[in-house]
Amino acid sequence: MLNHRQQKFLTCYLASGNATRAAKEAGIAVSTAYKYLADPDFNAELSRCRVVELRKSTAYLQSKLQSCSETLIGIIESETTSASVKVQAIQTVYSNFERAIDRLDILGRLDALERRESQ
């Protein structure tokens, strides 16, 4: 379980992705921040929070897939849109979605392995 200072740093670190900036925002020394980042318990909580955020983002993207697909179909079917714009739009949306799904799949597998390992 993280103490209040660790939790504050964790929140700041998740928001910025920068240990120095997060340390300043959390009101701790940079050296303390790096000690937290080297702590296995802190890292476990950091990983857990990242998984939660990734799952939220993936769920959001999945919920918008229908709308994106309809927009893409509109672009594809539009006689005024150039072919290159049509192709780029399709590639961008689907490649980003595919990467998010792959990450979620990998994180799920890691979670299952960690649960199996802890038994």
C-alpha positions in Angstrom: 0.0 0.0 0.0 1.4 3.4 -1.0 1.7 6.2 1.5 0.2 9.7 0.8 3.4 11.1 -0.7 3.9 8.0 -3.0 0.3 8.2 -4.1 0.6 12.0 -4.9 3.8 11.3 -6.9 2.1 8.4 -8.7 -0.8 10.6 -9.7 1.5 13.3 -11.0 3.8 10.8 -12.7 0.9 9.2 -14.5 -0.3 12.6 -15.7 3.1 13.9 -16.9 5.2 10.8 -17.6 8.2 12.7 -16.4 9.8 11.9 -13.0 11.4 15.3 -12.4 8.2 17.2 -13.2 6.1 14.8 -11.2 8.4 15.1 -8.2 8.2 18.9 -8.3 4.4 18.8 -8.6 4.2 16.3 -5.7 6.4 18.3 -3.5 9.1 15.7 -3.1 12.8 15.5 -4.0 13.8 14.1 -7.4 16.0 11.6 -5.6 12.9 10.4 -3.7 11.0 10.1 -6.9 13.6 7.8 -8.3 13.7 5.7 -5.1 9.9 5.3 -5.5 10.4 4.3 -9.2 12.9 1.7 -8.1 10.6 0.2 -5.4 8.8 -3.0 -6.5 5.6 -2.2 -4.7 5.4 1.2 -6.2 6.1 -0.2 -9.6 3.4 -2.8 -9.2 0.9 0.0 -8.4 2.2 2.1 -11.3 1.7 -0.9 -13.6 -1.8 -1.6 -12.3 -2.8 2.1 -12.8 -1.5 2.0 -16.3 -3.5 -1.1 -17.1 -6.6 0.5 -15.7 -6.1 3.6 -17.9 -5.3 1.6 -21.0 -8.5 -0.5 -20.5 -10.5 2.7 -20.1 -9.0 4.2 -23.3 -9.5 1.0 -25.2 -13.1 0.7 -24.1 -13.7 4.3 -25.1 -12.1 3.7 -28.5 -14.2 0.5 -28.9 -17.4 2.5 -28.1 -16.5 5.0 -30.9 -15.6 2.4 -33.5 -19.0 2.5 -35.0 -19.0 6.3 -35.4 -15.5 6.2 -36.8 -16.5 3.5 -39.2 -19.5 5.5 -40.4 -17.3 8.6 -40.8 -14.8 6.6 -42.8 -17.6 5.2 -45.0 -18.8 8.7 -45.6 -15.3 9.8 -46.6 -14.9 6.7 -48.8 -18.2 7.3 -50.5 -17.8 11.0 -50.9 -17.0 12.0 -54.5 -15.2 15.1 -53.3 -12.6 13.4 -51.1 -9.3 12.4 -52.8 -8.3 8.8 -52.9 -5.2 9.5 -50.8 -7.2 11.1 -48.0 -9.6 8.2 -48.0 -6.8 5.6 -47.7 -4.9 7.6 -45.0 -8.0 8.0 -42.9 -8.8 4.3 -43.0 -5.2 3.3 -42.2 -4.9 5.8 -39.3 -8.1 4.8 -37.5 -7.7 1.0 -37.9 -4.0 0.9 -37.2 -4.5 2.8 -33.9 -7.4 0.7 -32.9 -5.5 -2.5 -33.8 -2.5 -1.4 -31.6 -4.8 -0.6 -28.7 -6.4 -4.1 -28.9 -3.0 -5.8 -29.2 -1.8 -3.9 -26.0 -4.9 -4.9 -24.1 -4.5 -8.5 -25.2 -0.8 -8.5 -24.0 -1.7 -6.9 -20.7 -4.5 -9.4 -20.2 -2.1 -12.3 -20.8 0.5 -10.8 -18.4 -2.2 -10.4 -15.8 -3.2 -14.0 -16.2 0.5 -15.1 -15.9 1.0 -13.0 -12.8 -2.1 -14.5 -11.2 -1.0 -18.0 -12.0 2.5 -17.3 -10.7 1.2 -15.9 -7.4 -0.9 -19.1 -6.7 
